[in-house]
Amino acid sequence: MNLANIVSEIDQEIARLQQAKAILSGGSARKGPGRPRGAASKPDSIQPKAKARRRISAAGRAKIAAAQKARWAKLKKAQKPEAGK
């Protein structure tokens, strides 16, 4: 036998062993793209929970508003032409 035939026979034996392993372990012999079968029927406890939305307090909102108003005032002051000179 030449080397190519030996490699071919080894590949065939590996394929047979993988099929036997898949049958014994309960999985399919071929895995394809996409969602696995039965994935949509998992109980709710396994499904990931949605993250709770973060809310800003009234005090935090007031701080942000005051800071933004200060930025606007600074910008307006910088843009104002000097009339007296």
C-alpha positions as CSV (number, residue, x, y, z in Angstrom):
1,M,0.0,0.0,0.0
2,N,1.2,3.5,-0.7
3,L,1.0,6.4,1.7
4,A,-2.0,8.0,0.1
5,N,-4.1,4.9,0.6
6,I,-3.1,4.5,4.2
7,V,-4.0,8.2,4.9
8,S,-7.3,7.7,3.2
9,E,-8.2,4.6,5.2
10,I,-7.2,6.4,8.5
11,D,-9.5,9.3,7.5
12,Q,-12.4,6.8,6.8
13,E,-11.8,5.1,10.2
14,I,-11.8,8.5,12.0
15,A,-15.1,9.4,10.3
16,R,-16.7,6.1,11.4
17,L,-15.4,6.5,15.0
18,Q,-16.8,10.1,15.1
19,Q,-20.2,8.8,13.9
20,A,-20.2,6.1,16.5
21,K,-19.3,8.6,19.3
22,A,-22.1,10.9,18.1
23,I,-24.6,8.1,18.2
24,L,-23.5,7.0,21.7
25,S,-23.5,10.5,23.1
26,G,-26.9,11.3,21.7
27,G,-25.7,14.1,19.3
28,S,-26.0,14.2,15.6
29,A,-23.1,13.1,13.4
30,R,-23.0,16.4,11.5
31,K,-23.1,19.9,13.0
32,G,-24.4,22.6,10.8
33,P,-24.9,26.4,11.1
34,G,-27.8,27.8,13.0
35,R,-29.5,27.3,16.3
36,P,-29.4,23.8,17.8
37,R,-32.6,21.8,17.9
38,G,-34.6,22.4,21.0
39,A,-32.8,25.6,21.9
40,A,-36.0,27.7,21.8
41,S,-37.8,25.4,24.2
42,K,-35.6,26.0,27.2
43,P,-37.2,26.9,30.5
44,D,-37.4,30.6,31.4
45,S,-34.9,30.1,34.3
46,I,-32.2,29.3,31.7
47,Q,-33.0,32.3,29.4
48,P,-30.8,35.4,30.2
49,K,-32.6,38.1,32.1
50,A,-32.9,41.6,30.6
51,K,-30.7,44.2,32.3
52,A,-32.4,46.6,34.5
53,R,-32.4,50.1,33.0
54,R,-30.5,52.7,35.0
55,R,-32.5,55.8,36.0
56,I,-31.1,59.2,36.9
57,S,-32.3,60.9,40.1
58,A,-33.9,64.3,40.0
59,A,-30.9,65.8,41.8
60,G,-28.6,64.3,39.2
61,R,-30.7,65.7,36.4
62,A,-30.7,69.1,38.0
63,K,-26.9,69.0,38.2
64,I,-26.5,68.1,34.6
65,A,-29.0,70.9,33.6
66,A,-27.0,73.5,35.6
67,A,-23.7,72.4,34.1
68,Q,-25.1,72.6,30.6
69,K,-26.6,76.1,31.2
70,A,-23.2,77.2,32.5
71,R,-21.6,75.8,29.3
72,W,-24.1,77.7,27.1
73,A,-23.5,80.9,29.1
74,K,-19.7,80.6,28.7
75,L,-20.2,80.0,24.9
76,K,-22.5,83.0,24.5
77,K,-20.0,85.2,26.5
78,A,-17.2,84.1,24.2
79,Q,-19.2,84.9,21.1
80,K,-20.4,88.3,22.2
81,P,-18.6,91.1,20.3
82,E,-17.2,93.9,22.5
83,A,-19.4,96.9,21.7
84,G,-17.7,99.6,23.9
85,K,-14.2,99.5,22.5
